[in-house]
Amino acid sequence: MARPVEFVYEDVLTNAMEQFWREGFEASSVQKLLDVTGINRGTLYNSFGDKDTFFKSCLEHYSKLVDKELSASLNNEELAPWAAIEKYFDLAVLSASNKRRTMGCLLVNSFCESINYDKDIQKLVKTYYGNIRKSLLKRLKDADKAGNLAKGVSPELAADILINTLSGLRVHSREGKSAKQLAEVVAFTVKSLK
């Protein structure tokens, strides 16, 4: 009788997610995924499906990390709008561990590589990144109602500027910009939108 496969599902997802995050979908071969997760090929296919399906599960796992950051910042109604926005940038980029910051963002990295993905994966990545924009937009609308948005700047434009800033910060993180340098960009951007 075969022994039951023993592994911790969350640990396998985290290790695979970090592999995709570091090297991208294309460069993350099945063998690399097996090596970082410590599972065998049969377990991978039986428990997680093919590489595309496994990647989708890793994206969902990553989105849970993003959701925690959103809950603690942008979606936290106890925080004033600009405080919530600044806290989100702090959690997502500035105070992230050096390891995490230098990997950038799985969603941004995936956007850059998404031309090779199937439509379902593209849609998933866009949806998860869209959730960040929706949360930003809601807080910017709150800021606008309170008269705390720069004259001539709509909440929609401000959301696009902040999403662009976020994406840029994630790319600059990968190239080794320090948290201090990134914080200066955030502070300048926020000040220009208030």
Buried (B, 14 or more C-beta within 10 A) or exposed (E): EEEEEEEEEEEBBBBBBBBBBBBBBEEBEEEBBBEBBEBEEEBBBEBBEEBEBBBBBBBEBBBEBBBEBBEBBBBBEEBBBBEBBBBBBBBBBBEBEEEBBBBBBBBBBBBEBBEEBEEEBBEBBBEBBEBBBEBBBBBBBBBBEEEBBEEEBEBEBBBBBBBEBBBBBBBBBBEEBEBEEBBEBBEEBBEEBB
